[in-house]
């Protein structure tokens, strides 16, 4: 189990952000339990998808630790990486070819790293998920890309968004939105972990978590 955020929350100056970070830590704890679920089978496809879900959770936790310490620009970059990891996890399960899965699950060496370079980039992965992944999940992934991808990329590459916010400060509503977006991506990763488990007993748990933590998740689109 990863360390809780609570020990770091006090570093953040805003009470509202502190409260959101604390609730986010509780949400992450609830979702992390799905990582302990056994997979429906031991195929490389399911194993790879689960590994990348775990990476997404790691990015989420790290982003919130950075927010707690005031390193907001770096936190934004990690939320983009978290989103990319979720898309990759879904692509691995629903749309990747057996050859692509095999390339990513080989032992790391110079040769295997070079072969893995042919793996699709984000836009192509989203295209390949069309008609294969659940439509609602795909809608949310595409919506994130349409509205958030370019600004987040600007932060990652030192563009105008990064320069402006880092020099002039981050409005509280922006930080709240960032944390809620990260939590929403984590909830989707939790959904995928339930699917990977194939355990019917887990059905309904994610919706219950979403209701319990609705105040720290993005508002659903009507």
C-alpha positions as CSV (number, residue, x, y, z in Angstrom):
1,X,0.0,0.0,0.0
2,X,1.4,3.4,-0.9
3,X,1.7,6.1,1.7
4,X,-1.4,8.2,2.3
5,X,-1.5,11.8,1.2
6,X,-2.7,13.0,4.6
7,X,0.8,13.4,6.0
8,X,1.5,16.0,3.2
9,X,-1.8,17.8,3.1
10,X,-0.8,20.4,5.7
11,X,1.8,21.8,3.4
12,X,-0.8,23.3,1.1
13,X,-1.9,26.8,2.2
14,X,-5.6,26.7,1.0
15,X,-8.1,25.0,3.4
16,X,-10.4,24.2,0.4
17,X,-7.5,22.5,-1.4
18,X,-6.4,20.7,1.8
19,X,-9.9,19.3,2.3
20,X,-10.1,18.2,-1.3
21,X,-6.7,16.5,-1.0
22,X,-7.7,14.7,2.1
23,X,-10.9,13.4,0.5
24,X,-8.9,12.5,-2.6
25,X,-6.6,10.4,-0.4
26,X,-9.6,8.5,0.9
27,X,-10.8,8.0,-2.7
28,X,-7.5,6.7,-3.8
29,X,-7.4,4.3,-0.8
30,X,-10.8,2.9,-1.8
31,X,-9.8,2.5,-5.5
32,X,-6.4,1.0,-4.7
33,X,-8.2,-2.0,-3.3
34,X,-9.1,-3.0,-6.8
35,X,-5.4,-3.5,-7.6
36,X,-5.4,-6.4,-5.3
37,X,-8.1,-8.2,-7.3
38,X,-6.8,-11.3,-9.2
39,X,-7.1,-11.2,-13.0
40,X,-9.7,-13.2,-14.9
41,X,-6.8,-15.0,-16.6
42,X,-3.0,-14.8,-16.6
43,X,-2.6,-13.6,-20.2
44,X,-0.1,-10.9,-21.1
45,X,-3.0,-8.7,-22.3
46,X,-4.6,-8.6,-18.9
47,X,-1.4,-8.4,-17.0
48,X,-0.1,-5.5,-19.1
49,X,-3.4,-3.6,-18.8
50,X,-3.3,-4.0,-15.0
51,X,0.3,-2.8,-14.8
52,X,-0.5,0.4,-16.6
53,X,-3.6,1.0,-14.4
54,X,-1.2,0.8,-11.5
55,X,1.0,3.4,-13.2
56,X,-2.0,5.6,-13.6
57,X,-2.6,5.4,-9.9
58,X,1.0,6.2,-9.2
59,X,0.8,9.4,-11.3
60,X,-2.4,10.4,-9.6
61,X,-0.9,10.1,-6.1
62,X,2.3,11.9,-7.2
63,X,0.3,14.7,-8.7
64,X,-1.6,15.3,-5.5
65,X,1.6,15.2,-3.5
66,X,3.0,17.9,-5.8
67,X,-0.1,20.0,-5.3
68,X,0.2,19.6,-1.5
69,X,3.8,21.0,-1.7
70,X,2.9,23.8,-4.1
71,X,4.7,22.3,-7.2
72,X,1.6,22.9,-9.3
73,X,3.3,23.0,-12.8
74,X,4.8,19.6,-12.3
75,X,1.5,18.3,-10.9
76,X,-0.4,19.3,-14.1
77,X,2.2,17.4,-16.2
78,X,1.6,14.2,-14.2
79,X,-2.2,14.5,-14.7
80,X,-1.6,14.3,-18.4
81,X,0.6,11.3,-17.9
82,X,-2.1,9.7,-15.8
83,X,-4.6,10.2,-18.6
84,X,-2.2,8.7,-21.1
85,X,-1.7,5.7,-18.9
86,X,-5.4,5.1,-18.7
87,X,-5.8,5.3,-22.4
88,X,-2.9,2.9,-22.9
89,X,-4.4,0.5,-20.3
90,X,-7.8,0.5,-22.1
91,X,-6.1,0.1,-25.5
92,X,-4.1,-2.9,-24.2
93,X,-7.2,-4.7,-23.1
94,X,-9.7,-3.8,-25.8
95,X,-7.8,-3.0,-29.0
96,X,-4.1,-3.9,-29.0
97,X,-2.9,-6.7,-31.3
98,X,-1.3,-9.7,-29.7
99,X,2.0,-8.6,-31.3
100,X,1.7,-5.1,-29.7
101,X,1.0,-6.7,-26.3
102,X,3.9,-9.0,-26.7
103,X,6.3,-6.1,-27.6
104,X,5.4,-4.3,-24.4
105,X,5.7,-7.4,-22.1
106,X,9.1,-8.6,-23.2
107,X,12.1,-8.2,-21.0
108,X,13.6,-4.8,-21.3
109,X,16.7,-4.5,-23.5
110,X,17.9,-2.3,-26.3
111,X,16.2,-4.5,-29.0
112,X,12.9,-4.9,-27.2
113,X,12.8,-1.1,-26.5
114,X,13.3,-0.4,-30.2
115,X,10.6,-2.7,-31.2
116,X,8.2,-1.2,-28.6
117,X,8.7,2.2,-30.3
118,X,6.2,1.2,-33.0
119,X,3.3,1.1,-30.4
120,X,0.5,3.6,-31.4
121,X,0.4,7.1,-30.0
122,X,-2.5,8.4,-28.0
123,X,-4.7,9.6,-31.0
124,X,-4.3,6.3,-32.8
125,X,-5.1,4.4,-29.6
126,X,-8.3,6.3,-29.2
127,X,-9.3,5.6,-32.8
128,X,-8.7,1.9,-32.3
129,X,-10.9,1.9,-29.2
130,X,-13.8,3.0,-31.3
131,X,-16.5,0.3,-31.3
132,X,-14.5,-1.8,-28.8
133,X,-14.4,0.0,-25.5
134,X,-17.6,0.9,-23.6
135,X,-19.1,3.9,-25.3
136,X,-19.5,6.0,-22.1
137,X,-15.8,5.4,-21.1
138,X,-14.7,6.3,-24.6
139,X,-16.8,9.4,-24.6
140,X,-15.1,10.6,-21.4
141,X,-11.7,9.9,-22.8
142,X,-12.3,11.7,-26.0
143,X,-13.9,14.7,-24.1
144,X,-10.7,14.9,-22.0
145,X,-8.6,15.0,-25.1
146,X,-10.8,17.6,-26.8
147,X,-10.8,20.1,-24.0
148,X,-7.7,19.4,-21.9
149,X,-5.0,17.9,-24.1
150,X,-3.6,21.0,-25.6
151,X,-3.4,23.0,-22.4
152,X,-1.8,20.1,-20.6
153,X,0.7,19.6,-23.4
154,X,1.6,23.3,-23.0
155,X,2.5,22.6,-19.4
156,X,4.6,19.6,-20.2
157,X,6.5,21.3,-22.9
158,X,7.1,24.7,-21.2
159,X,4.5,26.5,-23.3
160,X,2.4,29.6,-22.7
161,X,0.2,28.0,-20.1
162,X,3.2,26.8,-18.0
163,X,5.0,30.2,-18.3
164,X,1.9,32.2,-17.4
165,X,0.7,30.1,-14.5
166,X,4.1,29.5,-13.0
167,X,4.9,33.2,-13.1
168,X,1.6,34.6,-12.1
169,X,0.1,31.9,-9.9
170,X,-2.6,29.2,-10.1
171,X,-6.2,30.3,-9.4
172,X,-7.9,28.1,-6.8
173,X,-10.6,27.0,-9.2
174,X,-8.0,25.7,-11.6
175,X,-6.4,23.6,-8.9
176,X,-9.7,22.2,-7.8
177,X,-10.5,21.3,-11.4
178,X,-7.2,19.6,-11.8
179,X,-7.6,17.5,-8.7
180,X,-11.2,16.5,-9.6
181,X,-10.0,15.5,-13.2
182,X,-7.3,13.4,-11.7
183,X,-9.8,11.7,-9.4
184,X,-12.1,11.0,-12.3
185,X,-9.3,9.4,-14.3
186,X,-8.5,7.2,-11.3
187,X,-12.2,6.2,-11.0
188,X,-12.1,5.1,-14.6
189,X,-8.9,3.1,-13.9
190,X,-10.8,1.4,-11.1
191,X,-13.6,0.5,-13.4
192,X,-11.2,-1.1,-15.8
193,X,-9.6,-3.1,-12.9
194,X,-13.0,-4.5,-12.1
195,X,-13.5,-5.6,-15.7
196,X,-10.0,-7.2,-15.8
197,X,-10.9,-9.2,-12.7
198,X,-14.0,-10.7,-14.3
199,X,-15.4,-10.9,-10.7
200,X,-19.2,-10.3,-10.8
201,X,-19.1,-9.6,-7.0
202,X,-17.3,-6.4,-7.7
203,X,-20.1,-5.0,-9.9
204,X,-21.7,-1.9,-8.4
205,X,-18.7,-1.1,-6.2
206,X,-17.4,1.7,-8.4
207,X,-20.7,3.4,-8.8
208,X,-21.1,3.3,-5.0
209,X,-17.7,4.9,-4.6
210,X,-18.5,7.6,-7.1
211,X,-21.6,8.5,-5.1
212,X,-19.7,8.5,-1.8
213,X,-17.0,10.8,-3.3
214,X,-19.1,12.8,-5.7
215,X,-17.8,16.1,-4.1
216,X,-14.2,15.4,-5.3
217,X,-15.1,14.1,-8.8
218,X,-15.9,16.0,-12.0
219,X,-19.6,16.8,-12.3
220,X,-21.3,14.4,-14.7
221,X,-22.3,15.7,-18.1
222,X,-26.0,15.9,-18.7
